[in-house]
Amino acid sequence: MLIIELIYVKPIEEVEQNVVKHNEFLDKYFEAGNFICSGRKNPRVGGIIICNESDQSEAERIIQEDPFFINKVADYNMIEFLPTKYADGFEKFIK
């Protein structure tokens, strides 16, 4: 499992220009079962994606499809972790 941190490197106006396509990208990978949750950081300087992918190279390949990546709106930081304690129901996300 990976925590993918997005850090905006462009003004928020450029981020906004890419939000619709970014959300379409997210939808694709939620439907495929790769993403568990996502959202904005507060303050709005980036976002977080919880990715149900154990192969970091596959996650990197997926991220290359993100309009934020393509248009150089955000930098990405990936943190791999192995959940050992979690709320009931979360086990369905453990690969």
VEXNUKOL-248898 format. One record per atom (N, C-alpha, C): x, y, z; atom name; residue number from 1; residue in one letter. Coordinates in nm, 3 decimals. Layout:
{rec {X,Y,Z},'CA',NUM,'A'}
...
//
This chain:
{rec {0.086,-0.117,0.000},'N',1,'M'}
{rec {0.000,0.000,0.000},'CA',1,'M'}
{rec {0.091,0.123,0.000},'C',1,'M'}
{rec {0.047,0.227,-0.068},'N',2,'L'}
{rec {0.126,0.349,-0.079},'CA',2,'L'}
{rec {0.044,0.472,-0.042},'C',2,'L'}
{rec {0.109,0.564,0.025},'N',3,'I'}
{rec {0.054,0.698,0.041},'CA',3,'I'}
{rec {0.124,0.782,-0.064},'C',3,'I'}
{rec {0.047,0.842,-0.153},'N',4,'I'}
{rec {0.103,0.927,-0.258},'CA',4,'I'}
{rec {0.068,1.071,-0.222},'C',4,'I'}
{rec {0.173,1.148,-0.196},'N',5,'E'}
{rec {0.155,1.288,-0.162},'CA',5,'E'}
{rec {0.180,1.373,-0.286},'C',5,'E'}
{rec {0.084,1.457,-0.319},'N',6,'L'}
{rec {0.099,1.554,-0.428},'CA',6,'L'}
{rec {0.131,1.689,-0.366},'C',6,'L'}
{rec {0.230,1.755,-0.422},'N',7,'I'}
{rec {0.270,1.888,-0.374},'CA',7,'I'}
{rec {0.262,1.982,-0.494},'C',7,'I'}
{rec {0.170,2.078,-0.488},'N',8,'Y'}
{rec {0.154,2.169,-0.599},'CA',8,'Y'}
{rec {0.279,2.254,-0.617},'C',8,'Y'}
{rec {0.322,2.266,-0.742},'N',9,'V'}
{rec {0.439,2.346,-0.775},'CA',9,'V'}
{rec {0.403,2.461,-0.869},'C',9,'V'}
{rec {0.275,2.471,-0.901},'N',10,'K'}
{rec {0.225,2.579,-0.985},'CA',10,'K'}
{rec {0.118,2.655,-0.908},'C',10,'K'}
{rec {0.087,2.777,-0.951},'N',11,'P'}
{rec {-0.019,2.854,-0.883},'CA',11,'P'}
{rec {-0.152,2.779,-0.888},'C',11,'P'}
{rec {-0.236,2.806,-0.789},'N',12,'I'}
{rec {-0.363,2.736,-0.775},'CA',12,'I'}
{rec {-0.450,2.753,-0.900},'C',12,'I'}
{rec {-0.433,2.862,-0.973},'N',13,'E'}
{rec {-0.510,2.882,-1.097},'CA',13,'E'}
{rec {-0.476,2.774,-1.200},'C',13,'E'}
{rec {-0.351,2.734,-1.207},'N',14,'E'}
{rec {-0.312,2.627,-1.299},'CA',14,'E'}
{rec {-0.360,2.492,-1.249},'C',14,'E'}
{rec {-0.360,2.474,-1.117},'N',15,'V'}
{rec {-0.415,2.352,-1.059},'CA',15,'V'}
{rec {-0.562,2.340,-1.100},'C',15,'V'}
{rec {-0.638,2.447,-1.081},'N',16,'E'}
{rec {-0.782,2.448,-1.113},'CA',16,'E'}
{rec {-0.808,2.414,-1.260},'C',16,'E'}
{rec {-0.721,2.457,-1.349},'N',17,'Q'}
{rec {-0.739,2.428,-1.492},'CA',17,'Q'}
{rec {-0.729,2.279,-1.522},'C',17,'Q'}
{rec {-0.670,2.203,-1.432},'N',18,'N'}
{rec {-0.650,2.060,-1.453},'CA',18,'N'}
{rec {-0.735,1.971,-1.364},'C',18,'N'}
{rec {-0.819,2.030,-1.280},'N',19,'V'}
{rec {-0.894,1.951,-1.180},'CA',19,'V'}
{rec {-0.992,1.853,-1.244},'C',19,'V'}
{rec {-1.065,1.894,-1.347},'N',20,'V'}
{rec {-1.165,1.804,-1.407},'CA',20,'V'}
{rec {-1.096,1.680,-1.462},'C',20,'V'}
{rec {-0.989,1.698,-1.538},'N',21,'K'}
{rec {-0.917,1.583,-1.595},'CA',21,'K'}
{rec {-0.849,1.501,-1.485},'C',21,'K'}
{rec {-0.800,1.566,-1.382},'N',22,'H'}
{rec {-0.740,1.495,-1.268},'CA',22,'H'}
{rec {-0.846,1.406,-1.201},'C',22,'H'}
{rec {-0.967,1.458,-1.183},'N',23,'N'}
{rec {-1.074,1.378,-1.122},'CA',23,'N'}
{rec {-1.114,1.261,-1.211},'C',23,'N'}
{rec {-1.111,1.278,-1.342},'N',24,'E'}
{rec {-1.138,1.166,-1.433},'CA',24,'E'}
{rec {-1.031,1.059,-1.418},'C',24,'E'}
{rec {-0.906,1.101,-1.405},'N',25,'F'}
{rec {-0.796,1.008,-1.380},'CA',25,'F'}
{rec {-0.820,0.932,-1.249},'C',25,'F'}
{rec {-0.855,1.004,-1.143},'N',26,'L'}
{rec {-0.883,0.939,-1.015},'CA',26,'L'}
{rec {-0.996,0.838,-1.028},'C',26,'L'}
{rec {-1.105,0.878,-1.094},'N',27,'D'}
{rec {-1.219,0.788,-1.113},'CA',27,'D'}
{rec {-1.178,0.657,-1.179},'C',27,'D'}
{rec {-1.094,0.667,-1.281},'N',28,'K'}
{rec {-1.048,0.547,-1.354},'CA',28,'K'}
{rec {-0.981,0.449,-1.258},'C',28,'K'}
{rec {-0.897,0.500,-1.169},'N',29,'Y'}
{rec {-0.823,0.409,-1.081},'CA',29,'Y'}
{rec {-0.898,0.372,-0.954},'C',29,'Y'}
{rec {-1.000,0.449,-0.917},'N',30,'F'}
{rec {-1.092,0.403,-0.812},'CA',30,'F'}
{rec {-1.171,0.284,-0.866},'C',30,'F'}
{rec {-1.221,0.297,-0.988},'N',31,'E'}
{rec {-1.300,0.189,-1.049},'CA',31,'E'}
{rec {-1.217,0.063,-1.068},'C',31,'E'}
{rec {-1.088,0.079,-1.098},'N',32,'A'}
{rec {-0.999,-0.036,-1.118},'CA',32,'A'}
{rec {-0.955,-0.099,-0.986},'C',32,'A'}
{rec {-0.983,-0.032,-0.873},'N',33,'G'}
{rec {-0.946,-0.084,-0.743},'CA',33,'G'}
{rec {-0.806,-0.047,-0.696},'C',33,'G'}
{rec {-0.739,0.042,-0.769},'N',34,'N'}
{rec {-0.604,0.084,-0.730},'CA',34,'N'}
{rec {-0.604,0.189,-0.621},'C',34,'N'}
{rec {-0.704,0.276,-0.618},'N',35,'F'}
{rec {-0.709,0.384,-0.520},'CA',35,'F'}
{rec {-0.817,0.355,-0.417},'C',35,'F'}
{rec {-0.787,0.386,-0.291},'N',36,'I'}
{rec {-0.879,0.364,-0.180},'CA',36,'I'}
{rec {-0.947,0.495,-0.140},'C',36,'I'}
{rec {-0.869,0.602,-0.132},'N',37,'C'}
{rec {-0.926,0.733,-0.101},'CA',37,'C'}
{rec {-0.830,0.841,-0.150},'C',37,'C'}
{rec {-0.882,0.961,-0.164},'N',38,'S'}
{rec {-0.800,1.074,-0.206},'CA',38,'S'}
{rec {-0.864,1.202,-0.156},'C',38,'S'}
{rec {-0.786,1.307,-0.152},'N',39,'G'}
{rec {-0.840,1.436,-0.111},'CA',39,'G'}
{rec {-0.734,1.544,-0.106},'C',39,'G'}
{rec {-0.781,1.666,-0.086},'N',40,'R'}
{rec {-0.694,1.783,-0.078},'CA',40,'R'}
{rec {-0.630,1.792,0.059},'C',40,'R'}
{rec {-0.511,1.850,0.061},'N',41,'K'}
{rec {-0.451,1.886,0.189},'CA',41,'K'}
{rec {-0.511,2.020,0.231},'C',41,'K'}
{rec {-0.506,2.045,0.361},'N',42,'N'}
{rec {-0.556,2.172,0.414},'CA',42,'N'}
{rec {-0.446,2.234,0.498},'C',42,'N'}
{rec {-0.385,2.344,0.456},'N',43,'P'}
{rec {-0.425,2.432,0.347},'CA',43,'P'}
{rec {-0.402,2.364,0.211},'C',43,'P'}
{rec {-0.464,2.420,0.110},'N',44,'R'}
{rec {-0.466,2.360,-0.023},'CA',44,'R'}
{rec {-0.333,2.380,-0.096},'C',44,'R'}
{rec {-0.237,2.298,-0.059},'N',45,'V'}
{rec {-0.104,2.303,-0.120},'CA',45,'V'}
{rec {-0.071,2.172,-0.190},'C',45,'V'}
{rec {-0.168,2.083,-0.200},'N',46,'G'}
{rec {-0.148,1.953,-0.263},'CA',46,'G'}
{rec {-0.259,1.858,-0.223},'C',46,'G'}
{rec {-0.230,1.730,-0.234},'N',47,'G'}
{rec {-0.330,1.630,-0.202},'CA',47,'G'}
{rec {-0.265,1.499,-0.160},'C',47,'G'}
{rec {-0.351,1.404,-0.126},'N',48,'I'}
{rec {-0.308,1.270,-0.084},'CA',48,'I'}
{rec {-0.393,1.167,-0.158},'C',48,'I'}
{rec {-0.327,1.061,-0.205},'N',49,'I'}
{rec {-0.396,0.945,-0.261},'CA',49,'I'}
{rec {-0.349,0.823,-0.182},'C',49,'I'}
{rec {-0.442,0.745,-0.131},'N',50,'I'}
{rec {-0.407,0.616,-0.071},'CA',50,'I'}
{rec {-0.424,0.513,-0.181},'C',50,'I'}
{rec {-0.314,0.449,-0.217},'N',51,'C'}
{rec {-0.308,0.359,-0.332},'CA',51,'C'}
{rec {-0.292,0.215,-0.285},'C',51,'C'}
{rec {-0.380,0.129,-0.332},'N',52,'N'}
{rec {-0.378,-0.012,-0.297},'CA',52,'N'}
{rec {-0.289,-0.087,-0.397},'C',52,'N'}
{rec {-0.166,-0.044,-0.405},'N',53,'E'}
{rec {-0.070,-0.102,-0.499},'CA',53,'E'}
{rec {0.058,-0.129,-0.422},'C',53,'E'}
{rec {0.108,-0.251,-0.426},'N',54,'S'}
{rec {0.229,-0.284,-0.353},'CA',54,'S'}
{rec {0.354,-0.264,-0.439},'C',54,'S'}
{rec {0.337,-0.254,-0.569},'N',55,'D'}
{rec {0.449,-0.237,-0.661},'CA',55,'D'}
{rec {0.466,-0.088,-0.691},'C',55,'D'}
{rec {0.570,-0.028,-0.635},'N',56,'Q'}
{rec {0.590,0.116,-0.652},'CA',56,'Q'}
{rec {0.610,0.153,-0.799},'C',56,'Q'}
{rec {0.674,0.067,-0.877},'N',57,'S'}
{rec {0.693,0.100,-1.019},'CA',57,'S'}
{rec {0.559,0.104,-1.092},'C',57,'S'}
{rec {0.464,0.019,-1.053},'N',58,'E'}
{rec {0.330,0.023,-1.113},'CA',58,'E'}
{rec {0.259,0.151,-1.072},'C',58,'E'}
{rec {0.271,0.190,-0.946},'N',59,'A'}
{rec {0.211,0.316,-0.900},'CA',59,'A'}
{rec {0.271,0.434,-0.976},'C',59,'A'}
{rec {0.401,0.432,-0.998},'N',60,'E'}
{rec {0.465,0.539,-1.074},'CA',60,'E'}
{rec {0.413,0.543,-1.218},'C',60,'E'}
{rec {0.390,0.427,-1.277},'N',61,'R'}
{rec {0.333,0.421,-1.412},'CA',61,'R'}
{rec {0.194,0.483,-1.414},'C',61,'R'}
{rec {0.113,0.450,-1.314},'N',62,'I'}
{rec {-0.022,0.505,-1.304},'CA',62,'I'}
{rec {-0.016,0.657,-1.291},'C',62,'I'}
{rec {0.070,0.707,-1.204},'N',63,'I'}
{rec {0.079,0.851,-1.179},'CA',63,'I'}
{rec {0.117,0.926,-1.307},'C',63,'I'}
{rec {0.191,0.863,-1.395},'N',64,'Q'}
{rec {0.230,0.930,-1.519},'CA',64,'Q'}
{rec {0.111,0.962,-1.608},'C',64,'Q'}
{rec {-0.006,0.905,-1.578},'N',65,'E'}
{rec {-0.128,0.937,-1.652},'CA',65,'E'}
{rec {-0.204,1.056,-1.593},'C',65,'E'}
{rec {-0.165,1.098,-1.474},'N',66,'D'}
{rec {-0.234,1.207,-1.405},'CA',66,'D'}
{rec {-0.207,1.340,-1.477},'C',66,'D'}
{rec {-0.311,1.414,-1.514},'N',67,'P'}
{rec {-0.290,1.545,-1.576},'CA',67,'P'}
{rec {-0.206,1.639,-1.491},'C',67,'P'}
{rec {-0.211,1.625,-1.359},'N',68,'F'}
{rec {-0.124,1.706,-1.273},'CA',68,'F'}
{rec {0.024,1.673,-1.300},'C',68,'F'}
{rec {0.053,1.545,-1.326},'N',69,'F'}
{rec {0.189,1.504,-1.359},'CA',69,'F'}
{rec {0.225,1.549,-1.501},'C',69,'F'}
{rec {0.138,1.519,-1.595},'N',70,'I'}
{rec {0.163,1.551,-1.736},'CA',70,'I'}
{rec {0.189,1.701,-1.755},'C',70,'I'}
{rec {0.111,1.783,-1.686},'N',71,'N'}
{rec {0.123,1.929,-1.702},'CA',71,'N'}
{rec {0.214,1.993,-1.597},'C',71,'N'}
{rec {0.288,1.908,-1.523},'N',72,'K'}
{rec {0.388,1.955,-1.425},'CA',72,'K'}
{rec {0.328,2.051,-1.322},'C',72,'K'}
{rec {0.206,2.019,-1.279},'N',73,'V'}
{rec {0.136,2.099,-1.178},'CA',73,'V'}
{rec {0.178,2.056,-1.037},'C',73,'V'}
{rec {0.216,1.929,-1.021},'N',74,'A'}
{rec {0.247,1.877,-0.888},'CA',74,'A'}
{rec {0.369,1.787,-0.894},'C',74,'A'}
{rec {0.441,1.783,-0.782},'N',75,'D'}
{rec {0.544,1.682,-0.758},'CA',75,'D'}
{rec {0.479,1.573,-0.674},'C',75,'D'}
{rec {0.539,1.453,-0.677},'N',76,'Y'}
{rec {0.482,1.337,-0.609},'CA',76,'Y'}
{rec {0.585,1.276,-0.516},'C',76,'Y'}
{rec {0.538,1.235,-0.399},'N',77,'N'}
{rec {0.620,1.165,-0.302},'CA',77,'N'}
{rec {0.544,1.038,-0.264},'C',77,'N'}
{rec {0.611,0.923,-0.273},'N',78,'M'}
{rec {0.545,0.796,-0.240},'CA',78,'M'}
{rec {0.605,0.736,-0.115},'C',78,'M'}
{rec {0.516,0.693,-0.025},'N',79,'I'}
{rec {0.557,0.629,0.099},'CA',79,'I'}
{rec {0.490,0.492,0.103},'C',79,'I'}
{rec {0.571,0.387,0.103},'N',80,'E'}
{rec {0.515,0.252,0.114},'CA',80,'E'}
{rec {0.494,0.218,0.260},'C',80,'E'}
{rec {0.380,0.157,0.290},'N',81,'F'}
{rec {0.358,0.108,0.425},'CA',81,'F'}
{rec {0.275,-0.019,0.424},'C',81,'F'}
{rec {0.290,-0.096,0.532},'N',82,'L'}
{rec {0.221,-0.224,0.545},'CA',82,'L'}
{rec {0.125,-0.213,0.662},'C',82,'L'}
{rec {-0.005,-0.198,0.636},'N',83,'P'}
{rec {-0.101,-0.187,0.745},'CA',83,'P'}
{rec {-0.101,-0.313,0.832},'C',83,'P'}
{rec {-0.090,-0.294,0.961},'N',84,'T'}
{rec {-0.097,-0.407,1.053},'CA',84,'T'}
{rec {-0.215,-0.397,1.148},'C',84,'T'}
{rec {-0.267,-0.277,1.167},'N',85,'K'}
{rec {-0.388,-0.256,1.246},'CA',85,'K'}
{rec {-0.479,-0.166,1.165},'C',85,'K'}
{rec {-0.607,-0.201,1.164},'N',86,'Y'}
{rec {-0.702,-0.122,1.085},'CA',86,'Y'}
{rec {-0.843,-0.151,1.133},'C',86,'Y'}
{rec {-0.934,-0.061,1.099},'N',87,'A'}
{rec {-1.075,-0.074,1.136},'CA',87,'A'}
{rec {-1.139,-0.191,1.063},'C',87,'A'}
{rec {-1.242,-0.248,1.127},'N',88,'D'}
{rec {-1.318,-0.356,1.063},'CA',88,'D'}
{rec {-1.364,-0.311,0.925},'C',88,'D'}
{rec {-1.351,-0.399,0.829},'N',89,'G'}
{rec {-1.391,-0.370,0.691},'CA',89,'G'}
{rec {-1.274,-0.328,0.603},'C',89,'G'}
{rec {-1.167,-0.277,0.666},'N',90,'F'}
{rec {-1.053,-0.229,0.587},'CA',90,'F'}
{rec {-0.976,-0.344,0.523},'C',90,'F'}
{rec {-0.990,-0.464,0.580},'N',91,'E'}
{rec {-0.914,-0.578,0.529},'CA',91,'E'}
{rec {-0.939,-0.605,0.381},'C',91,'E'}
{rec {-1.053,-0.560,0.330},'N',92,'K'}
{rec {-1.080,-0.582,0.187},'CA',92,'K'}
{rec {-0.983,-0.505,0.098},'C',92,'K'}
{rec {-0.913,-0.407,0.155},'N',93,'F'}
{rec {-0.816,-0.330,0.078},'CA',93,'F'}
{rec {-0.676,-0.387,0.085},'C',93,'F'}
{rec {-0.653,-0.483,0.171},'N',94,'I'}
{rec {-0.519,-0.539,0.188},'CA',94,'I'}
{rec {-0.494,-0.642,0.079},'C',94,'I'}
{rec {-0.390,-0.621,0.002},'N',95,'K'}
{rec {-0.354,-0.717,-0.105},'CA',95,'K'}
{rec {-0.257,-0.818,-0.052},'C',95,'K'}
//
